[in-house]
Amino acid sequence: MSEQFPALVVIGPLLAALMVSVAGWLRPRLCLPLALLGLGIAAAASTGLLAQVLAHGPISYRLGGWPPPWGIVYHLDNLNAVVAALVSWVALVNLVAAHRAVLTDYPDKIGPFYTLYVLAVTGMLGMVVTGDAFNLYVLLEITSLTGYALIGLGGGRAPLASLNYLFLGTIGASFYLLGVGYLYIVTGSLNMADLARLLAPLHGSLALTAAFAITLVGLWMKMAFFPLHAWLPNAYGFAPSPAASLLAPLMTKVMVYVMIRVMISVFTVEFILREVLLSQFVVWLAVAAMVGGALMALGQRDLKRMLAYIVVAEVGYMVGGAWLGNRLAMTGAILHIINDAVMTFCVFLAAGCIFQKRRGTAFEDLQGLFKKMPWTMAALAAGALAVIGVPPTCGFFSKWYLIRGGLEAGHWGFVAGLIFSSLVNVVLFFRVFEIAFFEPLDHGHGHGETGGAVALTEAPLSMLLPLMAAALGLLALGLATGPLVERVILPIIPAGLG
Amino acid sequence: MKALALAIVVLVGGLLISATVDFPDWGDPASPAALHVSPRYIEKSLEETSVPNVVTSVLADYRGFDTMFETTVVFTAGVACFLLLRRREPRPEPTRVYRHQATGVIVEMSQPPESEPAPEVFQRIDDDWTPHDLIVMNVCRLLIPFIQLFGLYVIAHGHHSPGGGFQGGVILGASVILIALSWDLRTAEMRLHEVTTGLMSAIGVFIYAGVGALALALGGNFLDYAALAPLLRVDPIAARSLGIFFVEVGVGLAVMATMVFIYKNLASEGRLDQGL
């Protein structure tokens, strides 16, 4: 069975999603167990894959039995095996936490909600494991479509935010598709390894440069890279909390993964290092993302929106690291994909726990929470320390690699921007803690329900346990940085990088 | 702002067009796209899959995994519409519906007006009085079975002629939407219930992925229809052809059901009562 793991990672959740949909019509009680089963299969298979890849090197899996480039292959190396394991575990843990919120808010739509949830994860996993440029686009469609629907379900201006996201996301995905089309015209192939081989003699051609540029812009739109980030804060800020804590940690990270995959496996490092002017420009954009995201986060009066702007800044870290053009920075960028997924998950899940009890995440809703929800707030504090980059949480180590990479590249702007945005994160989170610690609950709470102070207690256990797991994951990842870098990340960084 | 957007569009468009200088000519038999993967499809398709229609064999077999997810995209769109639109609470009573005679625009009033609008401008319509058109209704009643028969033919004949699951599914779905348009949404809903369409769209995709998973269970790779040969008691090449047929049926079912499902939810604002 273990040789079928690459297929199981994707079709386990796909089949489960279809069964969840059927169960939604006939037996809604079965939806959650089926969804758990599907994501459980994905998590088990992706963990098995990671072990296999680490032990025996890259795996290639032929779908339909056809050899590349005629059929579609899944190509797994350390990079996508580790991202696939990350995506499936975060999604599984979040599903456990999601159940209470779904039951409270959408009791009559359990079936479709879980169907789309599991399909979103299927799409992300498919994008991560595939070795085919067009197959990636098809899975991108699924993830995007489910994302729009899940976000649009939220309250307030969520439908409008989702529509905005739909427009920009569709443009981004179309740009990626157009880039793939250009590549197909000049090479006749869709397989990534095959493309890398066929593109080598074409370096320097205008068509190739154009294909590279539009593919990148498309991916940047999907990952909300500054200045293409405008859709993200509203979309993640207004999304229902179980959807926000799925999409915010994973979606941007998967897209950063795709960017790195396209850079190193399709266009190859030799091609990118030629475009020195472009890489300088991109790193400066990343600096703008870090600084701009941090400054805009300062202006927010709502926890979820503040976190959404932090995501914008974090995308800057990863893109900048990937484009600095040396091993240390690339290591930092890949390490930060893993770390940032877990820490964003932790803080968004904490926000979801708060929302579950207070029905809001505006700063006024946070008053007195250290007394009333000590465990949630402790996890939020752990997540905050990781986002700021305090050792021994994982955030410190990836920033450390990124700063060293920036110094080696002699790019002082990047180093300064990274340190500046980390310092702003300190201000952001201590402002939140100040409100939650010092301002009493029944004082100035704008909803006119002072009696609510008594009823408010800790979030339900089914949400608290996943949150604790995420918070502990931050520490575990931080402590495991050494082996993670040595065994997983360094072997996949192409030799061409200085 | 508009000028800026126009400038960007012109700039990017110019860039994209200037890049086409490096492209091979359209239809050039020496272009990379015509030399790299397609010769094998054209030369070997019949021999490897016993399907004369190369488009079908590429879509449903060589790159069948993409097509499975394209079907999933259709299914996802249906579920997304349901999740966002479907509302169980009835329309606020009392409502009155008027049709503007000149334009045909339907106006709904949640509070009954104090005096009825002039009937020559706004015509009152409701469930008791729906302006059925005898000719349209009966022509559609006669046509719909043939449309559906043709849809089934398009699905089943996709191996040999242009067609297949997507096209046939669209024809079948359109026939049900035609019932809703020529009669009314409730008639269509009685013929093909919401739960049925919801189940059918999931089951359609499940047939596709299930055939793939069955191949996996029988020892092949996912979607390797040749592995179905022992089960179907045919040789591996014929098993590929049959496998393609099974997944096309799944696609047809999913596309048809999802089209009807989306139409019903959109046309009646998720209430599934009166519709357009």
Chai-1 contact restraints between the chains, C-beta under 6 A:
chainA,res_idxA,chainB,res_idxB,connection_type,confidence,min_distance_angstrom,max_distance_angstrom,comment,restraint_id
A,Q4,B,L216,contact,1.0,0.0,6.0,A-B,restraint_1
A,A7,B,F222,contact,1.0,0.0,6.0,A-B,restraint_2
A,L14,B,A209,contact,1.0,0.0,6.0,A-B,restraint_3
A,L15,B,A209,contact,1.0,0.0,6.0,A-B,restraint_4
A,L18,B,A202,contact,1.0,0.0,6.0,A-B,restraint_5
A,L18,B,V205,contact,1.0,0.0,6.0,A-B,restraint_6
A,L18,B,F206,contact,1.0,0.0,6.0,A-B,restraint_7
A,S21,B,A202,contact,1.0,0.0,6.0,A-B,restraint_8
A,V22,B,L199,contact,1.0,0.0,6.0,A-B,restraint_9
A,V22,B,A202,contact,1.0,0.0,6.0,A-B,restraint_10
A,W25,B,V195,contact,1.0,0.0,6.0,A-B,restraint_11
A,W25,B,G198,contact,1.0,0.0,6.0,A-B,restraint_12
A,W25,B,L199,contact,1.0,0.0,6.0,A-B,restraint_13
A,R62,B,N221,contact,1.0,0.0,6.0,A-B,restraint_14
A,L63,B,F65,contact,1.0,0.0,6.0,A-B,restraint_15
A,L63,B,F222,contact,1.0,0.0,6.0,A-B,restraint_16
A,L63,B,L223,contact,1.0,0.0,6.0,A-B,restraint_17
A,G64,B,G64,contact,1.0,0.0,6.0,A-B,restraint_18
A,G64,B,L223,contact,1.0,0.0,6.0,A-B,restraint_19
A,G64,B,D224,contact,1.0,0.0,6.0,A-B,restraint_20
A,G65,B,N221,contact,1.0,0.0,6.0,A-B,restraint_21
A,G65,B,D224,contact,1.0,0.0,6.0,A-B,restraint_22
A,W66,B,Y62,contact,1.0,0.0,6.0,A-B,restraint_23
A,P69,B,V37,contact,1.0,0.0,6.0,A-B,restraint_24
A,W70,B,V37,contact,1.0,0.0,6.0,A-B,restraint_25
A,W70,B,R40,contact,1.0,0.0,6.0,A-B,restraint_26
A,W70,B,Y62,contact,1.0,0.0,6.0,A-B,restraint_27
A,G71,B,Y62,contact,1.0,0.0,6.0,A-B,restraint_28
A,I72,B,R63,contact,1.0,0.0,6.0,A-B,restraint_29
A,I72,B,F65,contact,1.0,0.0,6.0,A-B,restraint_30
A,K109,B,L83,contact,1.0,0.0,6.0,A-B,restraint_31
A,P112,B,V79,contact,1.0,0.0,6.0,A-B,restraint_32
A,P112,B,F82,contact,1.0,0.0,6.0,A-B,restraint_33
A,P112,B,L83,contact,1.0,0.0,6.0,A-B,restraint_34
A,T115,B,V79,contact,1.0,0.0,6.0,A-B,restraint_35
A,L116,B,V79,contact,1.0,0.0,6.0,A-B,restraint_36
A,L119,B,T76,contact,1.0,0.0,6.0,A-B,restraint_37
A,N135,B,D66,contact,1.0,0.0,6.0,A-B,restraint_38
A,V138,B,D66,contact,1.0,0.0,6.0,A-B,restraint_39
A,V138,B,F69,contact,1.0,0.0,6.0,A-B,restraint_40
A,E141,B,V73,contact,1.0,0.0,6.0,A-B,restraint_41
A,I142,B,T72,contact,1.0,0.0,6.0,A-B,restraint_42
A,I142,B,V73,contact,1.0,0.0,6.0,A-B,restraint_43
A,I142,B,T76,contact,1.0,0.0,6.0,A-B,restraint_44
A,L145,B,T76,contact,1.0,0.0,6.0,A-B,restraint_45
A,T146,B,T76,contact,1.0,0.0,6.0,A-B,restraint_46
A,A149,B,A80,contact,1.0,0.0,6.0,A-B,restraint_47
A,A149,B,L83,contact,1.0,0.0,6.0,A-B,restraint_48
A,A149,B,L84,contact,1.0,0.0,6.0,A-B,restraint_49
A,G152,B,L84,contact,1.0,0.0,6.0,A-B,restraint_50
A,I185,B,F23,contact,1.0,0.0,6.0,A-B,restraint_51
A,T187,B,P32,contact,1.0,0.0,6.0,A-B,restraint_52
A,G188,B,P32,contact,1.0,0.0,6.0,A-B,restraint_53
A,G188,B,A33,contact,1.0,0.0,6.0,A-B,restraint_54
A,G188,B,H36,contact,1.0,0.0,6.0,A-B,restraint_55
A,G188,B,V37,contact,1.0,0.0,6.0,A-B,restraint_56
A,S189,B,H36,contact,1.0,0.0,6.0,A-B,restraint_57
A,S205,B,D22,contact,1.0,0.0,6.0,A-B,restraint_58
A,L206,B,A19,contact,1.0,0.0,6.0,A-B,restraint_59
A,L206,B,D22,contact,1.0,0.0,6.0,A-B,restraint_60
A,A207,B,A19,contact,1.0,0.0,6.0,A-B,restraint_61
A,A207,B,D22,contact,1.0,0.0,6.0,A-B,restraint_62
A,A207,B,F23,contact,1.0,0.0,6.0,A-B,restraint_63
A,A210,B,A19,contact,1.0,0.0,6.0,A-B,restraint_64
